[in-house]
């Protein structure tokens, strides 16, 4: 049994660098334009925050201190900044708190693609893959990298993985084996060597394939029959220290060898096969959730709701009882199941959009959008993006244009003011919405909105969050935006985010910031109660200003 990191549930308060107020047009909505170039473009980072010293204490130039009063061992060693410690991410740079209404985004860099591969329909992945500071180690003091699944043509999905420098967009490597551009890869340390690997599906053969952190081929595994438009997930299902690979209704070991095929074909039907993993029954090991069904790690069935359609599952606390619920979106609407499969409510369509794949069969986002301490959820339909209370009543709804796909959204509290900004990328724009659903920002992009969504992470290790969004030609050949755009605050005033995003069903507790897959994954619904959103540090701690005086 391979030992893995534990979990620490204390609190850590950090200060973050931010700056002055933003400016918009007379409608209050900002818009970012871009220039099409042949390679990544960069600008001066423009950091204005005051960094801490390497040991987390006050720096000589007057930077803030880390509040480590809750760590328990007074007088103990300072927190490391380059490696995670038990139960907590490494500590990034911090500065002063953002002033109110400080929001002025810009495109930090964009990338047009390479070798004719100029499109992507999957999310990017973020992790440290390269030794950027030349110290002989790959760790969290290096610049994070962005993994892009870029293809040339719709239909064949003839893709390669590219690793881009998070600060500049420069290409570190291109995978030596082609992959399927219609499958979202997953990233994590699957072999215990301390470095992340990337698991994808091989082009044409549909076999699982793994790459080392440098893009070289690690292994070729079993064939995933239901690969198309699917997403891979990594988890230690049985807590034995070895990572399993979940691909729809197939489970493979960390070498790609298929272990079980689950009986329900919901995860084998193309759309709707972004399987979730969670400890539904509180017995310590994890179940595989295909939406209308769930299975123990050995393949025995927990429940099956055969009358329900195929859909995307999310796991969260939606009623304050001790065990989680399953939020499921199918072509028929929104359904919530109890942990044992009992239907809480079924096939709700609050906006009035008709039942159809393009209206309701879309992954959702779980987050406390309004800062009331209770998580809501958000998802799109063909004409709107909406935030819902737990009972499916509408909090707000905003118009979008998305009749073509099954895209998701995300959320992040960029200013640290307790109100999260919601994000959604439709066929023509990336939108950032305020707490009432009014757009704060639109960024032009183009897409068939297949299974991608915006990702928030600190991709350049500057202590401030960035947004990463991809584009493609959609189904009518109208790509008008770069393949990848990274968006930051003009003065890097947004608060910090974790420096990792490893899979489509990302929910923070499923991966350490260094790419380690936890042997015992803490229940995300107890610590953060989020899904497809990022945190500042893994246990749900937030960055706060120093006390006045």
C-alpha positions as MATLAB code, in Angstrom:
seq = 'XXXXXXXXXXXXXXXXXXXXXXXXXXXXXXXXXXXXXXXXXXXXXXXXXXXXXXXXXXXXXXXXXXXXXXXXXXXXXXXXXXXXXXXXXXXXXXXXXXXXXXXXXXXXXXXXXXXXXXXXXXXXXXXXXXXXXXXXXXXXXXXXXXXXXXXXXXXXXXXXXXXXXXXXXXXXXXXXXXXXXXXXXXXXXXXXXXXXXXXXXXXXXXXXXXXXXXXXXXXXXXXXXXXXXXXXXXXXXXXXXXXXXXXXXXXXXXXXXXXXXXXXXXXXXXXXXXXXXXXXXXXXXXXXXXXXXXXXXXXXXXXXXXXXXXXXXXXXXXXXXXXXXXXXXXXXXXXXXXXXXXXXXXXXXXXXXXXXXXXXXXXXXXXXXXXXXXXXXXXXXXXXXXXXXXXXXXXXXXXXXXXXXXXXXXXXXXXXXXXXXXXXXXXXXXXXXXXXXXXXXXXXXXXXXXXXXXXXXXXXXXXXXXXXXXXXXXXXXXXXXXXXXXXXXXXXXXXXXXXXXXXXXXXXXXXXXXXXXXXXXXXXXXXXXXXXXXXXXXXXXXXXXXXXX';
ca = [
       0.000    0.000    0.000;
       1.418    3.341   -1.023;
       1.255    6.060    1.625;
      -0.358    9.323    0.607;
      -0.818   12.720    2.132;
      -3.298   13.276    4.923;
      -5.797   16.068    5.365;
      -5.671   19.080    7.643;
      -8.903   20.860    8.439;
      -7.647   23.981   10.172;
      -7.992   27.493    8.779;
      -5.455   29.707    7.073;
      -5.973   33.395    6.375;
      -3.948   35.074    3.667;
      -3.801   38.643    2.394;
      -3.971   39.291   -1.333;
      -2.757   42.059   -3.584;
      -5.378   44.064   -5.427;
      -5.812   47.596   -6.676;
      -8.148   50.321   -7.907;
     -11.612   50.387   -9.408;
     -12.423   49.286  -12.925;
     -13.896   51.198  -15.806;
     -16.562   50.096  -18.259;
     -18.777   51.539  -20.941;
     -21.935   53.475  -20.189;
     -23.855   50.222  -19.690;
     -21.472   49.096  -16.985;
     -20.439   46.068  -19.063;
     -16.798   45.726  -20.040;
     -15.658   44.044  -23.234;
     -12.251   42.697  -24.131;
     -10.983   42.555  -27.687;
      -8.139   40.459  -28.991;
      -5.705   40.394  -31.875;
      -5.141   37.222  -33.888;
      -1.475   36.274  -33.948;
       0.570   33.237  -34.916;
       1.862   32.584  -31.433;
       1.309   33.415  -27.818;
       1.478   37.074  -26.896;
       2.419   38.425  -23.496;
       2.502   41.681  -21.644;
       4.237   42.992  -18.550;
       2.624   41.169  -15.615;
       2.068   44.465  -13.846;
       2.095   42.995  -10.329;
       1.454   45.545   -7.614;
       1.011   43.264   -4.616;
       3.704   43.035   -1.996;
       5.029   39.485   -1.736;
       5.835   37.577    1.392;
       9.251   36.101    1.892;
       9.906   32.479    1.035;
       9.347   31.285    4.586;
       5.918   32.909    4.904;
       6.955   35.639    7.356;
       6.893   39.375    6.846;
       9.230   40.441    4.083;
      11.844   43.130    4.543;
       9.960   45.542    2.317;
       6.876   45.625    4.518;
       4.814   42.784    3.078;
       2.034   41.210    5.128;
       2.405   38.230    7.429;
       0.650   34.926    7.009;
      -1.862   34.325    9.777;
      -0.831   30.871   10.981;
      -2.357   31.162   14.426;
      -4.671   28.199   13.859;
      -1.967   25.708   12.950;
      -1.767   24.433   16.522;
       1.993   24.173   17.062;
       3.044   27.588   18.316;
       6.624   28.346   17.478;
       6.774   25.556   14.903;
       8.552   25.809   11.574;
       7.127   28.178    8.977;
       4.931   26.799    6.244;
       6.737   25.753    3.071;
       5.786   27.531   -0.106;
       7.086   25.075   -2.698;
       5.386   21.881   -1.533;
       2.063   20.933   -0.025;
       1.986   19.891    3.620;
      -0.435   17.529    5.315;
      -3.934   18.694    4.528;
      -3.034   22.069    3.070;
      -1.800   23.580   -0.148;
       1.496   25.375   -0.360;
       1.293   29.078    0.380;
       1.494   31.461   -2.551;
       2.407   35.127   -2.717;
       0.076   37.552   -0.970;
      -0.320   41.310   -0.747;
      -3.027   43.800    0.228;
      -6.787   43.401   -0.010;
      -8.647   44.532   -3.114;
     -10.526   47.803   -2.791;
     -14.286   47.666   -3.457;
     -15.360   47.395   -7.106;
     -11.831   46.581   -8.237;
     -12.447   44.761  -11.509;
     -10.582   45.582  -14.724;
      -9.820   42.453  -16.774;
      -7.552   42.170  -19.796;
      -6.245   39.375  -22.011;
      -2.847   38.427  -20.584;
      -1.930   36.233  -23.543;
      -3.540   34.183  -26.284;
      -2.437   31.165  -28.321;
      -3.578   30.361  -31.848;
      -2.549   26.710  -31.865;
       0.167   24.858  -33.748;
       0.559   22.543  -36.745;
      -2.985   23.216  -37.932;
      -4.470   22.210  -34.583;
      -6.324   25.402  -33.765;
      -9.455   24.218  -31.950;
     -10.490   22.694  -28.633;
     -13.839   21.541  -27.247;
     -12.529   20.397  -23.858;
     -11.451   22.280  -20.752;
      -7.797   23.038  -20.185;
      -5.955   21.352  -17.315;
      -3.596   23.259  -15.000;
      -0.654   21.881  -12.994;
       3.102   22.212  -12.531;
       4.799   20.039  -15.158;
       8.151   21.759  -15.752;
      11.190   22.908  -13.766;
      11.055   26.594  -14.604;
      13.451   27.918  -11.970;
      16.184   25.382  -12.756;
      16.536   24.074   -9.210;
      16.227   20.447  -10.291;
      12.738   19.997   -8.843;
       9.243   20.414  -10.247;
       7.134   21.972   -7.532;
       4.817   24.837   -6.697;
       7.590   27.430   -6.911;
       7.643   26.816  -10.659;
       5.222   28.429  -13.096;
       2.090   26.308  -13.621;
       1.455   24.868  -17.055;
      -1.741   24.687  -19.097;
      -2.532   21.435  -20.927;
      -4.633   21.962  -24.055;
      -6.313   19.214  -26.089;
      -6.073   20.819  -29.543;
      -7.463   19.284  -32.738;
      -7.554   20.187  -36.412;
     -10.918   18.929  -37.647;
     -14.406   18.375  -36.285;
     -15.490   14.743  -36.557;
     -12.106   13.015  -36.719;
     -11.057   14.905  -33.538;
      -7.405   14.527  -34.598;
      -5.703   16.082  -31.594;
      -2.490   16.357  -29.636;
      -1.916   17.528  -26.103;
       0.129   20.708  -25.729;
       1.699   21.998  -22.521;
       1.845   25.797  -22.455;
       3.711   28.007  -20.012;
       1.044   29.584  -17.825;
       2.754   32.975  -17.731;
       3.538   33.401  -21.431;
       1.747   30.750  -23.492;
       5.038   29.411  -24.835;
       4.812   25.751  -25.898;
       6.797   23.413  -23.642;
       5.881   20.235  -25.499;
       3.487   18.508  -27.864;
       2.458   14.931  -27.070;
       4.255   12.340  -29.163;
       1.033   10.343  -29.639;
      -2.228   11.756  -31.010;
      -5.290   11.811  -28.766;
      -9.022   12.155  -29.274;
     -10.066   15.793  -29.197;
     -13.613   14.906  -28.099;
     -12.541   13.502  -24.720;
     -11.563   15.613  -21.714;
      -8.282   14.271  -20.250;
      -7.492   14.101  -16.551;
      -4.274   14.960  -14.762;
      -2.710   13.657  -11.558;
       0.082   11.584  -10.062;
      -1.076    8.067  -10.952;
       2.165    6.212  -10.185;
       3.371    7.853   -6.971;
       6.521    9.392   -8.456;
       5.602   12.869   -7.224;
       4.858   14.225  -10.701;
       1.538   14.519  -12.527;
       0.689   12.342  -15.499;
      -2.042   13.042  -18.063;
      -4.576   10.353  -19.031;
      -6.415   10.736  -22.338;
      -7.943    8.601  -25.104;
      -5.810    7.709  -28.105;
      -6.896    8.962  -31.511;
      -8.731    6.347  -33.628;
      -7.974    3.344  -31.360;
     -10.020    4.803  -28.448;
      -7.631    3.196  -25.975;
      -6.731    4.903  -22.733;
      -3.292    6.444  -23.001;
      -1.093    8.091  -20.367;
       1.663   10.662  -20.775;
       4.474   11.643  -18.437;
       4.797   15.258  -17.328;
       7.152   15.892  -20.275;
       4.640   14.658  -22.870;
       6.312   11.314  -23.521;
       4.142    8.210  -23.772;
       3.847    6.285  -20.500;
       1.506    3.469  -21.490;
      -1.386    2.462  -23.726;
      -4.258    0.765  -21.911;
      -7.690   -0.706  -22.499;
     -10.265    0.551  -24.985;
     -13.060    2.832  -23.747;
     -16.095    2.036  -25.928;
     -18.122    5.115  -24.945;
     -15.349    7.634  -25.359;
     -17.006   10.329  -27.490;
     -17.643   13.634  -25.691;
     -16.707   11.971  -22.424;
     -14.448   12.966  -19.567;
     -11.912   10.983  -17.555;
     -11.697   11.153  -13.757;
      -8.966   10.018  -11.344;
      -9.621    8.749   -7.813;
      -8.458    6.181   -5.279;
     -11.769    4.336   -5.149;
     -10.829    1.728   -2.540;
      -8.338    3.745   -0.464;
      -5.467    1.346   -1.138;
      -2.995    4.008   -2.271;
      -3.325    3.173   -5.971;
      -5.174    5.542   -8.277;
      -8.023    4.260  -10.429;
      -9.094    5.752  -13.761;
     -12.827    6.223  -14.306;
     -13.867    6.526  -17.944;
     -17.647    6.549  -18.196;
     -18.791    3.103  -17.112;
     -15.294    1.595  -17.279;
     -12.820    1.545  -14.386;
      -9.127    0.905  -15.061;
      -6.127    0.674  -12.778;
      -3.234    3.134  -12.810;
      -1.575    1.192  -15.666;
      -4.655    1.442  -17.895;
      -5.727   -2.178  -17.355;
      -9.554   -2.388  -17.297;
     -10.840   -3.651  -13.954;
     -14.624   -3.514  -14.253;
     -17.326   -2.416  -16.659;
     -20.412   -1.129  -14.896;
     -23.737   -2.621  -15.909;
     -25.609    0.597  -16.641;
     -24.768    1.945  -20.065;
     -25.515    5.535  -19.048;
     -21.811    6.210  -18.982;
     -21.336    4.573  -22.365;
     -23.648    6.686  -24.468;
     -21.445    9.551  -25.596;
     -23.048   12.634  -24.060;
     -23.502   12.355  -20.326;
     -20.500   10.197  -19.512;
     -18.605   12.556  -17.236;
     -18.889   10.160  -14.308;
     -18.567   11.496  -10.761;
     -16.836    9.854   -7.797;
     -17.907   10.349   -4.166;
     -18.407    8.490   -0.899;
     -22.196    8.496   -1.041;
     -22.891    6.266    1.956;
     -20.184    7.425    4.367;
     -18.418    4.050    4.545;
     -15.015    5.524    3.693;
     -14.562    4.257    0.153;
     -15.921    5.885   -2.966;
     -18.785    5.151   -5.299;
     -18.966    5.816   -9.035;
     -21.967    7.907  -10.058;
     -23.198    7.659  -13.631;
     -26.178    9.901  -13.018;
     -29.209    7.655  -12.850;
     -27.153    4.909  -11.214;
     -24.283    4.461   -8.786;
     -21.883    1.605   -8.062;
     -19.508    0.533   -5.324;
     -15.836    0.390   -6.252;
     -16.122   -3.371   -6.879;
     -18.872   -2.878   -9.463;
     -21.856   -3.873   -7.340;
     -24.834   -1.609   -7.787;
     -25.869    0.962   -5.178;
     -28.990    2.076   -7.022;
     -30.516    2.378  -10.467;
     -33.258    4.772  -11.543;
     -33.945    3.234  -14.935;
     -36.870    5.552  -15.649;
     -34.527    8.548  -15.719;
     -32.697    9.594  -18.843;
     -28.909    9.741  -19.172;
     -27.422   12.882  -17.626;
     -24.512   14.658  -15.973;
     -24.106   14.018  -12.214;
     -22.725   16.378   -9.570;
     -22.411   15.536   -5.864;
     -23.184   18.178   -3.220;
     -25.095   18.857   -0.014;
     -28.473   20.183   -1.108;
     -30.518   19.684    2.072;
     -28.182   19.885    5.107;
     -28.521   16.238    6.072;
     -25.358   14.228    6.869;
     -25.066   12.596    3.432;
     -24.762   14.186   -0.015;
     -27.244   14.472   -2.845;
     -26.782   13.880   -6.562;
     -27.669   16.778   -8.829;
     -28.521   15.397  -12.260;
     -29.304   17.224  -15.495;
     -30.890   15.230  -18.305;
     -32.750   16.137  -21.475;
     -35.919   16.194  -19.357;
     -34.698   18.770  -16.822;
     -33.170   18.986  -13.342;
     -33.399   16.038  -10.948;
     -32.029   15.699   -7.422;
     -31.480   12.251   -5.901;
     -30.690   11.332   -2.328;
     -27.451    9.426   -1.741;
     -29.344    6.121   -2.060;
     -31.026    7.058   -5.332;
     -34.356    8.123   -3.860;
     -35.829   10.908   -5.965;
     -36.009   14.229   -4.111;
     -37.444   16.096   -7.070;
     -37.522   15.185  -10.721;
     -37.232   16.731  -14.183;
     -37.792   20.346  -13.203;
     -37.583   22.963  -15.972;
     -37.853   26.263  -14.082;
     -37.066   28.606  -16.987;
     -39.736   27.096  -19.203;
     -37.282   25.802  -21.797;
     -38.676   22.637  -23.398;
     -37.312   19.189  -22.652;
     -34.458   18.402  -25.053;
     -30.776   17.514  -25.027;
     -29.784   21.020  -26.085;
     -31.951   22.656  -23.421;
     -31.194   20.782  -20.205;
     -28.577   18.050  -20.643;
     -25.642   20.119  -19.409;
     -23.192   19.819  -16.487;
     -23.822   22.217  -13.618;
     -21.796   24.266  -11.146;
     -22.304   24.191   -7.371;
     -21.177   27.224   -5.359;
     -22.313   29.715   -2.729;
     -22.977   32.463   -5.251;
     -24.490   35.030   -2.877;
     -22.379   34.588    0.253;
     -25.247   33.412    2.470;
     -23.408   30.279    3.559;
     -25.638   27.979    1.488;
     -24.564   26.641   -1.893;
     -26.716   27.192   -4.951;
     -26.253   25.620   -8.379;
     -26.034   27.057  -11.883;
     -26.497   25.688  -15.368;
     -27.419   26.824  -18.830;
     -30.177   26.004  -21.238;
     -30.294   26.923  -24.905;
     -31.185   30.577  -24.261;
     -30.129   31.415  -20.708;
     -27.687   30.822  -17.881;
     -29.346   30.609  -14.473;
     -28.531   30.264  -10.794;
     -30.967   28.184   -8.744;
     -31.686   27.689   -5.072;
     -31.588   24.124   -3.784;
     -35.321   23.705   -4.436;
     -34.858   24.666   -8.128;
     -36.357   28.129   -7.710;
     -34.591   30.728   -9.833;
     -32.198   33.208   -8.182;
     -31.391   34.976  -11.429;
     -31.228   34.234  -15.113;
     -29.258   35.882  -17.924;
     -29.626   35.514  -21.694;
     -26.978   33.522  -23.587;
     -26.761   31.966  -27.053;
     -26.159   28.253  -26.739;
     -28.346   25.949  -28.810;
     -25.524   23.661  -29.879;
     -23.955   21.856  -26.952;
     -23.577   20.734  -23.368;
     -21.171   23.247  -21.872;
     -20.816   24.059  -18.176;
     -19.898   27.168  -16.202;
     -17.853   28.013  -13.137;
     -17.641   30.656  -10.392;
     -15.030   32.476   -8.310;
     -15.029   35.359   -5.842;
     -12.340   37.428   -7.557;
     -12.516   40.343   -5.115;
     -12.866   38.371   -1.903;
     -16.009   40.317   -0.991;
     -18.143   37.243   -0.359;
     -20.104   37.463   -3.625;
     -18.907   35.072   -6.313;
     -18.827   36.006   -9.965;
     -20.452   33.398  -12.228;
     -18.850   32.588  -15.573;
     -20.233   30.982  -18.700;
     -18.915   30.737  -22.260;
     -21.578   30.432  -24.958;
     -21.254   30.232  -28.745;
     -19.931   33.782  -29.110;
     -18.709   35.151  -25.765;
     -17.307   34.427  -22.346;
     -19.518   36.160  -19.791;
     -18.714   37.121  -16.217;
     -21.867   37.890  -14.213;
     -22.220   39.773  -10.951;
     -24.314   38.566   -8.027;
     -27.553   39.684   -9.683;
     -26.868   38.117  -13.075;
     -25.842   41.341  -14.791;
     -22.819   40.911  -17.076;
     -19.635   42.508  -15.774;
     -17.557   41.434  -18.757;
     -17.884   39.908  -22.206;
     -14.909   38.386  -24.015;
     -15.377   37.338  -27.659;
     -14.875   33.624  -28.359;
     -16.456   31.067  -30.680;
     -17.582   27.518  -30.007;
     -20.001   24.711  -30.637;
     -20.132   24.539  -26.812;
     -19.541   20.812  -26.655;
     -18.181   19.921  -23.185;
     -15.820   22.789  -22.378;
     -16.151   25.498  -19.754;
     -13.975   28.342  -18.382;
     -11.342   27.402  -15.817;
     -10.100   29.643  -12.982;
      -6.623   29.073  -11.533;
      -3.452   30.984  -10.741;
      -1.750   29.935  -13.966;
       1.326   32.168  -13.652;
       2.009   31.802   -9.905;
       1.664   35.521   -9.214;
      -0.802   35.194   -6.324;
      -3.748   36.337   -8.444;
      -6.393   34.253  -10.229;
      -6.712   34.063  -13.996;
      -9.471   32.751  -16.291;
      -8.693   30.383  -19.175;
     -11.148   29.871  -22.033;
     -10.848   27.956  -25.326;
     -12.445   28.433  -28.745;
     -13.282   26.340  -31.800;
     -15.073   26.660  -35.123;
     -18.387   25.323  -33.807;
     -20.354   23.446  -36.453;
     -20.524   26.213  -39.033;
     -16.846   27.064  -39.399;
     -16.950   30.450  -37.716;
     -13.952   30.475  -35.365;
     -13.162   34.104  -34.648;
     -11.058   33.882  -31.496;
      -7.686   32.420  -30.510;
      -7.621   28.796  -29.403;
      -6.654   29.782  -25.838;
      -7.150   33.085  -24.028;
      -5.885   33.816  -20.518;
      -7.623   36.722  -18.793;
      -6.311   38.518  -15.718;
      -6.932   41.737  -13.859;
      -4.931   44.547  -15.435;
      -2.948   45.000  -12.210;
      -3.212   41.403  -10.956;
      -5.476   42.506   -8.118;
      -7.754   39.464   -8.114;
      -7.294   37.213   -5.115;
      -5.340   33.999   -5.344;
      -6.701   30.727   -6.681;
      -5.243   27.249   -6.439;
      -2.645   26.442   -9.081;
      -4.357   23.296  -10.301;
      -7.448   22.138  -12.194;
      -7.143   18.474  -13.063;
     -10.375   17.103  -14.571;
     -13.897   17.869  -15.786;
     -15.467   16.842  -12.441;
     -12.996   18.926  -10.422;
     -14.218   19.776   -6.912;
     -11.029   20.838   -5.064;
     -10.795   17.965   -2.558;
     -10.248   15.431   -5.347;
      -6.633   16.542   -5.909;
      -3.809   18.175   -3.953;
      -2.247   21.267   -5.439;
       0.830   19.258   -6.497;
      -1.280   16.738   -8.432;
      -1.452   14.067   -5.714;
      -4.711   12.104   -5.771;
      -5.740   11.640   -2.109;
      -5.835    8.114   -0.749;
      -8.689    9.204    1.531;
     -10.575   11.994   -0.216;
     -12.339   14.330    2.229;
     -16.028   14.919    1.449;
     -16.124   18.096   -0.605;
     -19.723   18.784    0.461;
     -18.620   19.041    4.092;
     -15.641   21.348    3.541;
     -16.598   23.544    0.581;
     -19.801   22.196   -0.987;
     -18.700   23.240   -4.465;
     -18.441   21.517   -7.828;
     -16.559   22.754  -10.900;
     -15.321   25.834   -9.064;
     -11.924   26.613   -7.601;
     -10.834   27.636   -4.119;
      -8.013   29.752   -2.769;
      -6.577   26.915   -0.707;
      -7.766   23.355   -0.602;
      -9.481   23.243    2.805;
     -11.742   26.151    1.925;
      -9.742   28.874    3.661;
      -9.906   32.324    2.168;
      -7.630   35.295    1.781;
      -8.493   38.151    4.120;
      -6.825   41.485    4.903;
      -4.739   42.109    7.985;
      -6.809   43.449   10.907;
      -6.948   47.243   11.051;
      -4.513   48.741   13.503;
];
